[in-house]
Amino acid sequence: MRRFDIASPLFVATGLFAVSLLVGGGIAYAFPDASTTASDLNPESLTFWSILQNNLAVAVLLTLGNVTLGVTTVVGLLLSGVTNGGIITSGLVVATNEFRIALLVLPHAVFEIPGLLVAGQAGFQFPFAFVRYLRGERETLFTMAELKETLLLAGLSLFLITIAAMIEVFVTFELR
């Protein structure tokens, strides 16, 4: 059994996303006139395929951190967190019913956010191994088992994001 490591890829991905979520919320709260709310979006342009395509592009960007030594993963997590934090906070600022905002966000967010975090974890797999290799903490750069784990994480991320898109279109949109 692996012990918990504060420098684990999932912990770092979660931390980056959480901090940027708060930053995005703070920006939206400080500048409410400059923020976009979900009601500003054209619902006819939001289809299952458009939402899925957008979120899959983010997941692929996060996973590509394996090739960019984590750069795209860091940038993607930060942008995604700021965007989501801004949209949620903007909705709360103009809302008269916080329960309704929660009802519109939570059903798909419970799949979408873990999907993004798992993609971030996948995107940090090789960079973390590379740093440990350079430090002399491991003898091999990347093992076949680690490659399989990274591919499994990427697949899990895509699965979660697909479920989130389905819920967003077929449940959340019906609740509006």
Summary of the structure (lengths in Angstrom):
residues: 176
radius of gyration: 17.6
end to end distance: 44.8
largest distance: 57.8
contacts: 562
relative contact order: 0.17
helix: 81%
strand: 0%
